[in-house]
Amino acid sequence: MTPAGPCNAPDVVDVVALGESMVTFLPSRPGRLADVPSFARGIGGAESNVACVLAAAGHSVRWVSRVGDDAFGDHLVETIGGYGVDVTHVRRDPGRPTGIYFRTAGDRAGGAHEVAYYRTGSAASAMSATDPDPAAVRAGRVLHLSGITAALSGTCLGLMRDLTARRPGRPLVSFDVNHRPGLWGGTDAPTLLRDLARGADLVFVGQDEAWGLHSAEAVRAALPEPEVLVVKQGAAGATVFEQRDVTFVPAPRVDVVAAVGAGDAFAAGFLSATLRGLPVRERLRHGHLMAAAALTVPGDLATPPAREHADRLAALDDAAWGRLRLGPGWTDETQRADEEVRTS
């Protein structure tokens, strides 16, 4: 599947990503939030992460959102724009703040992991179906969304329902389920997220967040509508269902520094390869490589490998791909000789 999009539109970009970004505070050392003495400032947001990685990889990308008319909003717009992302359609809200959050250094999946969100009533939570400029949102070959936006407020859920409604002339709609139980409270999140996913063309979902289903085939049975379904299976790899074809590609071995941002990076890598019209195996491998870049740095965002570097690794034969091991610094071309030793 290669997205066509409104290629004749004067304002067309490769990808439009819509969703909240927040200023994130990363701990200076492991431990409980109560015990960490200081934090470093960064940015975090599923859709803006995807936008930044795609822009760094050479694609034209627009981020659509709302931030407060405050210093944290300035930081987000300036930082995301610094990656080469078009931020001209980010609205500033004088009456609501920019969201922030704090997190511990551990793996998000671990029982000791803590996240403290300060996003209730944020500027982004006021997004609605009448808020963003429809032309700016739909002027992309791909519109990338996530289930996080739907959890922010009733108006955000309405916006997501509008954007995932099947209608003629829309761009290819990419949807990352991104189920975050802590954001939903007592709402029936699984049903709402499944309904939104059914309206998308390309869906990413982690098997661990897929409504209690325990196999990729079961996830596909629950989501037969999307043309392309990507089931992420952690360190084992990922499976793509595209029409009647099923393709599994194992993930390379990675020396993990921090298990954050990998899902967003995987989506960016897969979308980048999709935009380039690459075969499904290469799309999956590019997803794995972008995820590996994120896993080998402390924060959510990593410098992606150069396209030629990633293409060379994605083209390895199965045996060499199986021997591949990626550690901190692997995206630097100076590591190439060491890689070739590990894959030979």
Secondary structure, DSSP 4 states (H G I P E B T S, - for coil): ------TT-TT-EEEEEES--EEEEEESSSS-TTT---EEEEEE-HHHHHHHHHHHTT--EEEEEEEESSHHHHHHHHHHHHTT-B-TTEEEETTSPPPEEEE-SS-TTSTT--EEEE-TT-SGGG--TTSS-HHHHH-EEEEEEEHHHHTT-HHHHHHHHHHTS--TTPPEEEEE----HHHHTTS-HHHHHHHHHHT-SEEEEEGGGSTT--SHHHHHHH--SSSEEEEE-GGGEEEEEETTEEEEEEPPEE--S--SSHHHHHHHHHHHHHHTT--HHHHHHHHHHHHHHHHTSSSS--PPPPHHHHHHHHTS-HHHHHH-EE-TTTTSGGGHHHHHHHH-
